[in-house]
């Protein structure tokens, strides 16, 4: 039954899901129309909010581009690549592959969403090279499904912002004066329990919905061979510039500066982790694992190609965010859910409204900027833990990602597929995520 339902989802996704860029364009016009109908904003205000939003998102877009590019470059480092190849060699058949891929990809996403997206995509390619009877679209979908735990992990934008004093997105601090560290968000029962259940249930679901051999979409292994970055395979030039480019001394010096800064910061303030810190750690690890400066330059340049589709769409989503906030449409949506929420149900309705808003604002940090100013005061008035409400919003964002194609772009770019190839499978993951995380918000509230 699950397999039949999945095939229906896959078939309709292949026919009706457009390119993610068209999806963003359609959302732009839908948001403009909704703003005109449900708010008092006129056409001039809607257009002005759209234009302002395009440029307001640039700083965050740069952070997201760097976290993705440094994650890709880190995953392409020889030690990390060898580890990925070793993991990819473990499964011998499709059922084993989807379980191994999901567990590895989800854990990597829990550590760092940019690194996790890349790890999942590269593992999917490596497994498809080694296993004869496997559906490549299913593997790529599984690689993206690991993203469903990212906002419950260490690189969660909302949790990081809430733990960063003075952050523009630390809505909890602005309203309450309190800093919500990871002990109040990430490392809590209401977050860890559903996340662990995701790790347990999704693999079982994948085995149940995997296509039969007659239905598999296979890809010739030779088409999946990735261009390896191997500068040491060619004869090394002996001139001065080449020696400087390959001198590990410069890598060691810059990494030593990074270690010195982190040591000093931890000694003075304790260990904290924010978005900039995640980028910095990925950068330092990438540099040391690539060892020679020119190797990291080439890896980063290659990684930048996966950022292109995201950079193309960030201005569109910035405009959507501008309309959502500038016209008050986000307030209308959030307040509609707050109006009938109680002490016991506010986290759940925060989760539900987050799923809706995420379709228009897929950026975790930008999403919190839209929803947080309404949810945190509501939590205070209803005597609900603001950190719980914040994480409910984060959970809604990560589950909605299963049908919001924005963050699938890096995976698809690496795999060479279109969003319509994987969306049918992702719908099944969405259903599981809604039940587990939504249920957790009801139980733990």
C-alpha positions in Angstrom: 0.0 0.0 0.0 2.8 2.4 0.9 4.6 1.6 -2.3 1.5 2.2 -4.4 0.8 5.5 -2.7 4.4 6.5 -3.2 4.3 5.7 -6.9 1.2 7.9 -7.3 3.1 10.8 -5.6 6.1 10.2 -7.8 4.0 10.1 -10.9 2.2 13.4 -10.2 5.4 15.1 -9.1 7.1 14.2 -12.4 4.2 15.7 -14.3 3.3 18.8 -12.3 6.3 20.1 -10.3 8.1 22.9 -12.2 11.7 24.1 -11.9 12.4 25.6 -8.4 13.0 29.0 -10.1 9.4 28.9 -11.5 8.2 27.8 -8.1 9.7 30.9 -6.5 8.2 33.1 -9.2 4.8 31.6 -8.6 5.1 32.1 -4.9 6.1 35.8 -5.5 2.8 36.4 -7.3 0.8 34.4 -4.8 2.3 36.4 -1.9 1.6 39.7 -3.7 -2.0 38.7 -4.3 -2.5 37.5 -0.7 -1.1 40.7 0.6 -3.5 42.7 -1.5 -6.5 40.6 -0.4 -5.8 40.0 3.3 -3.9 43.2 4.3 -4.5 46.9 3.9 -1.4 47.4 1.8 -1.9 48.9 -1.6 -0.1 48.0 -4.8 2.6 50.6 -4.2 3.3 49.3 -0.7 3.5 45.7 -1.9 5.9 46.5 -4.7 8.1 48.7 -2.4 8.2 45.9 0.2 9.2 43.4 -2.5 12.0 45.6 -3.7 13.3 46.3 -0.2 13.3 42.6 0.7 15.4 41.7 -2.3 18.4 43.7 -0.8 17.6 43.1 2.9 18.5 39.4 2.5 22.0 39.9 1.0 24.0 39.5 4.3 22.2 36.3 5.2 22.4 35.1 1.6 26.2 35.5 1.9 26.3 33.5 5.1 24.2 30.7 3.6 26.4 30.6 0.4 29.6 30.4 2.5 28.2 27.7 4.8 27.3 25.6 1.7 30.5 26.3 -0.2 32.8 25.6 2.8 30.7 22.4 3.5 31.2 21.2 -0.2 34.9 22.0 -0.1 35.3 20.1 3.2 33.4 17.1 1.8 35.8 17.1 -1.2 38.9 16.9 1.0 40.8 13.6 0.5 40.3 12.3 4.0 36.6 13.1 4.0 36.2 11.7 0.5 37.9 8.4 1.4 35.5 8.1 4.4 32.5 8.7 2.1 33.8 6.1 -0.4 34.2 3.6 2.5 30.7 4.2 3.7 29.3 3.9 0.1 31.0 0.5 -0.2 29.1 -1.0 2.8 25.6 -1.7 1.2 25.3 -4.3 -1.5 21.6 -3.8 -2.4 19.0 -1.1 -2.6 17.4 -1.6 0.9 20.8 -1.5 2.6 21.8 1.5 0.6 18.8 3.7 1.5 19.2 2.9 5.2 22.9 3.6 5.2 22.5 6.7 3.1 19.8 8.2 5.3 21.5 7.5 8.6 24.8 9.0 7.3 23.2 11.9 5.6 20.9 12.8 8.5 23.7 12.6 11.0 25.8 14.9 8.8 22.8 17.3 8.5 22.4 17.3 12.3 26.1 18.4 12.6 25.9 21.0 9.8 23.2 21.3 7.2 25.5 22.5 4.4 27.9 19.6 5.0 25.0 17.2 5.3 23.5 18.1 2.0 26.8 17.6 0.2 27.6 14.4 2.0 24.2 12.9 1.1 24.5 13.8 -2.6 28.0 12.5 -2.9 27.1 9.3 -1.1 24.1 8.8 -3.4 26.4 9.1 -6.4 29.0 6.7 -5.0 26.4 4.1 -4.1 24.8 4.3 -7.5 28.2 3.5 -9.0 28.6 0.3 -6.9 25.1 -1.1 -6.8 23.5 -2.5 -10.0 19.8 -2.6 -9.0 19.1 0.7 -7.4 16.8 3.6 -8.2 19.0 6.7 -8.5 16.1 9.1 -8.0 15.3 7.3 -4.7 18.9 7.6 -3.5 19.0 11.3 -4.3 15.6 11.8 -2.5 17.0 10.0 0.5 20.1 12.2 0.4 17.8 15.2 0.7 15.5 13.6 3.4 18.4 13.9 5.8 17.8 17.6 5.8 14.7 17.0 7.9 16.7 17.0 11.1 19.0 20.0 10.4 17.0 22.6 12.4 17.1 20.2 15.4 20.8 20.0 15.1 24.0 22.0 15.7 23.6 24.3 12.7 20.0 25.3 13.4 19.6 28.9 12.5 16.9 29.6 15.1 18.7 27.8 17.9 22.0 29.5 17.0 20.4 32.9 16.8 18.7 32.3 20.2 22.1 31.4 21.7 23.9 34.4 20.3 23.8 37.5 22.5 23.0 40.7 20.5 22.0 38.8 17.4 19.5 40.7 15.3 17.5 37.4 15.1 17.6 36.7 18.9 13.9 37.5 19.4 13.9 35.7 22.7 16.6 38.0 24.1 14.8 41.1 22.7 11.5 40.2 24.4 12.7 38.6 27.6 16.4 39.6 28.0 17.2 35.9 28.3 19.7 33.9 26.2 18.4 30.5 25.3 21.4 28.2 24.9 21.5 24.8 23.3 20.6 23.2 26.7 17.2 24.9 26.4 16.7 24.2 22.6 18.8 21.5 20.9 19.6 19.3 23.9 16.1 18.9 25.3 13.7 15.9 25.4 11.1 17.6 23.2 13.8 18.0 20.4 15.9 14.8 20.8 13.0 12.3 21.2 11.3 13.1 17.8 14.7 13.4 16.1 15.8 10.0 17.3 12.5 8.6 16.2 13.1 10.1 12.7 16.4 8.2 12.6 14.5 5.0 13.4 11.3 5.3 11.4 12.4 6.8 8.1 14.7 3.9 7.3 11.8 1.5 7.8 9.6 3.6 5.6 12.2 3.7 2.9 12.5 -0.1 2.7 8.7 -0.2 2.4 8.3 2.3 -0.4 11.4 1.4 -2.5 10.5 0.6 -6.1 10.7 -2.9 -7.4 13.4 -3.8 -9.9 10.9 -3.4 -12.8 10.2 0.1 -11.6 13.7 1.3 -10.9 15.2 4.3 -12.8 18.8 3.2 -13.2 21.7 5.5 -14.3 24.8 4.1 -16.1 27.7 4.3 -13.6 29.9 5.9 -16.1 27.6 9.0 -16.2 28.0 9.4 -12.5 31.7 9.6 -12.3 32.5 12.9 -10.6 35.5 15.0 -11.7 37.9 14.5 -8.9 40.1 17.3 -7.7 43.5 15.8 -7.8 46.2 18.4 -8.4 48.9 16.1 -7.2 48.3 13.7 -10.0 50.0 16.0 -12.5 53.7 16.9 -12.5 54.2 19.7 -10.0 55.7 22.9 -11.4 59.0 24.0 -9.9 58.7 27.7 -10.3 58.3 30.1 -7.3 54.6 30.7 -7.7 53.8 27.0 -7.8 55.9 26.4 -4.7 54.0 29.1 -2.8 50.7 27.7 -4.0 51.6 24.2 -2.7 53.4 25.2 0.5 51.5 23.7 3.6 53.2 26.4 5.7 50.6 29.0 4.8 47.8 26.6 5.6 49.3 25.8 9.0 49.8 29.5 9.8 46.2 30.5 9.0 44.8 27.5 10.8 47.0 28.2 13.8 45.5 31.8 13.9 42.1 30.2 13.8 42.9 27.8 16.7 44.4 30.7 18.7 41.2 32.8 18.2 38.9 29.9 19.2 41.0 29.0 22.2 41.0 32.6 23.4 37.3 33.0 22.8 36.4 29.8 24.6 38.6 30.8 27.6 37.0 34.2 27.9 33.3 33.4 27.0 32.9 29.6 27.0 32.0 27.6 24.0 29.3 29.1 21.8 28.2 28.3 18.3 26.6 30.7 15.9 26.3 30.8 12.1 29.6 32.6 11.7 31.2 30.0 14.0 29.9 27.1 11.9 31.3 28.7 8.7 34.7 29.3 10.4 35.0 25.8 11.7 34.1 24.3 8.2 36.7 26.7 6.7 39.5 25.7 9.1 38.8 22.0 8.7 38.7 22.3 5.0 42.0 24.1 4.9 43.8 21.6 7.0 42.3 18.5 5.3 43.2 19.8 1.9 46.6 20.7 3.3 48.0 22.6 0.2 46.5 26.1 -0.3 45.9 25.6 -4.1 44.0 22.4 -3.5 41.6 24.2 -1.2 41.2 27.1 -3.7 40.3 24.6 -6.5 37.9 22.7 -4.2 36.2 25.9 -3.1 35.9 27.1 -6.7 34.3 23.8 -7.6 32.0 24.1 -4.6 30.9 27.6 -5.7 29.1 26.0 -8.7 26.6 24.4 -6.4 25.8 27.8 -4.8 24.7 29.4 -8.1 21.1 28.1 -8.2 20.6 29.3 -4.6 22.1 32.7 -5.2 19.7 33.1 -8.2 16.7 32.4 -6.0 17.7 34.2 -2.8 16.6 37.7 -4.2 13.2 36.2 -5.1 12.7 34.8 -1.6 14.1 38.0 -0.2 11.3 39.8 -2.1 8.7 37.3 -0.8 10.0 37.9 2.8 9.8 41.6 2.2 6.2 41.4 1.2 5.3 39.0 4.1 6.7 41.4 6.6 6.3 44.8 5.0 2.6 44.3 4.3 1.8 42.5 7.5 0.8 39.3 5.8 3.1 37.2 8.1 1.5 38.9 11.1 -2.0 38.0 9.8 -1.0 34.3 9.4 0.8 34.1 12.7 -1.8 35.9 14.7 -4.5 33.8 13.2 -3.0 30.8 14.8 -2.1 32.6 18.0 -5.7 33.7 18.4 -7.0 30.2 19.1 -3.9 28.8 20.8 -3.7 27.9 24.5 -0.9 27.1 26.9 -1.0 23.4 25.8 -1.4 24.0 22.0 0.7 27.1 21.2 3.9 25.1 20.3 1.8 22.8 18.0 0.2 25.7 16.2 3.6 27.4 16.0 4.8 24.2 14.3 1.8 24.2 11.9 2.0 27.9 11.0 5.7 27.4 10.5 5.1 24.8 7.9 2.9 27.2 6.0 5.2 30.2 6.2 8.2 28.1 5.2 6.7 27.5 1.8 7.1 31.3 1.3 10.2 31.9 3.4 12.4 28.8 3.3 15.4 30.5 5.0 15.6 29.4 8.7 16.9 32.7 9.9 14.7 34.8 7.7 11.7 32.6 8.6 12.3 33.3 12.3 12.6 37.1 11.6 9.0 36.8 10.2 7.4 34.5 12.8 9.4 35.1 15.9 8.2 38.6 16.8 4.6 37.2 17.1 5.3 33.8 18.6 7.6 34.8 21.5 5.3 37.5 23.0 2.4 35.0 22.6 4.5 32.4 24.5 5.1 34.9 27.3 1.4 35.8 27.6 0.4 32.1 27.6 3.2 31.1 30.0 4.9 28.8 27.5 8.6 28.4 27.3 9.8 30.8 24.5 12.6 28.3 23.6 10.0 25.6 23.1 8.0 27.9 20.8 11.2 28.8 18.9 12.1 25.2 18.3 8.5 24.4 17.3 9.0 27.0 14.6 12.4 25.4 13.6 10.8 22.0 13.4 8.1 23.3 11.1 10.7 24.8 8.9 12.6 21.6 8.5 9.6 19.4 7.8 8.2 21.8 5.2 11.6 21.6 3.4 10.5 18.2 2.2 8.1 19.9 -0.3 9.9 23.3 -0.6 12.5 22.7 -3.3 14.8 25.6 -2.3 17.3 23.6 -0.3 17.2 20.6 -2.6 19.1 22.7 -5.2 22.6 21.8 -4.0 21.7 18.1 -3.9 20.2 18.2 -7.3 23.1 20.1 -8.8 25.6 17.5 -7.6 23.3 14.6 -8.6 22.3 16.0 -12.0 18.5 15.5 -11.4 15.5 17.8 -11.4 13.2 18.4 -8.4 10.3 16.5 -10.0 12.5 13.3 -9.9 12.6 13.3 -6.1 9.6 15.2 -4.8 7.2 12.2 -4.8 9.5 10.3 -2.3 9.9 13.4 -0.2 6.2 13.7 0.4 6.4 10.4 2.3 9.1 11.9 4.5 7.0 15.0 5.1 4.1 12.8 6.4 6.4 11.1 8.9 8.0 14.4 10.0 4.6 16.0 10.5 3.4 13.2 12.7 6.6 12.9 14.8 7.5 16.6 15.4 3.9 17.7 15.5 3.1 15.0 18.0 6.1 15.9 20.1 4.8 19.5 20.4 1.5 18.2 21.7 3.1 15.7 24.1 5.8 17.8 25.6 3.8 21.1 25.8 
